Amino acid sequence: MANFVAGGLTSAGSTTLPVAALVGSAAVLPRIREIGVFNTTSTAVALKLCRLTTAGTPGASLGAVAMNPRNPEAAVAALRNTYSSTAPTTTDLGFRAVLGAAVGSGFVWTFDDFDLCVDAAANAGVGILVENGTGQALQVYFKWSE
């Protein structure tokens, strides 16, 4: 088992277009350990986690790094930046966070092993959606095991 992390600056996203999502493949069952979200503006934003079951139009891949520098494996899952034009099919996972109206306001979700997994299926993922209102550019990171 290897542990990976990826993160970066997103665009605003919306209530239908994920701000970011960890997307797997049929070859692996990524187990999410942490998701961090941090506001980059002085406007509050309400966020929620969702499960993705179709591809939509994801943004660029945010490079994954092995937590152990001696790990020879490359990550199979990929953290994708803000989705555009075509929304993926999503299901609400029930997790919420409201980031305050201050740059740096943030929240970190933590999960035990196998608490939150990306399904081992094509186009499956776990993402961050704006719950309501206007999305904001965020700094995000996902930490996961494969």
Rosetta blueprint (number, residue, H / E / L):
1 M L
2 A L
3 N E
4 F E
5 V E
6 A E
7 G E
8 G E
9 L E
10 T L
11 S L
12 A L
13 G L
14 S L
15 T L
16 T L
17 L L
18 P L
19 V L
20 A E
21 A E
22 L E
23 V E
24 G L
25 S E
26 A L
27 A L
28 V E
29 L L
30 P L
31 R E
32 I E
33 R E
34 E E
35 I E
36 G E
37 V E
38 F E
39 N E
40 T L
41 T L
42 S L
43 T L
44 A L
45 V E
46 A E
47 L E
48 K E
49 L E
50 C E
51 R E
52 L E
53 T L
54 T L
55 A L
56 G L
57 T L
58 P L
59 G L
60 A L
61 S E
62 L E
63 G L
64 A L
65 V E
66 A E
67 M L
68 N L
69 P L
70 R L
71 N L
72 P L
73 E L
74 A L
75 A L
76 V L
77 A L
78 A E
79 L E
80 R E
81 N L
82 T L
83 Y L
84 S L
85 S L
86 T L
87 A L
88 P L
89 T L
90 T E
91 T E
92 D E
93 L E
94 G E
95 F E
96 R E
97 A E
98 V E
99 L E
100 G L
101 A L
102 A L
103 V L
104 G L
105 S L
106 G E
107 F E
108 V E
109 W E
110 T E
111 F L
112 D L
113 D L
114 F L
115 D L
116 L E
117 C E
118 V L
119 D L
120 A L
121 A L
122 A L
123 N L
124 A L
125 G E
126 V E
127 G E
128 I E
129 L E
130 V E
131 E E
132 N E
133 G L
134 T L
135 G L
136 Q L
137 A L
138 L E
139 Q E
140 V E
141 Y E
142 F E
143 K E
144 W E
145 S E
146 E L
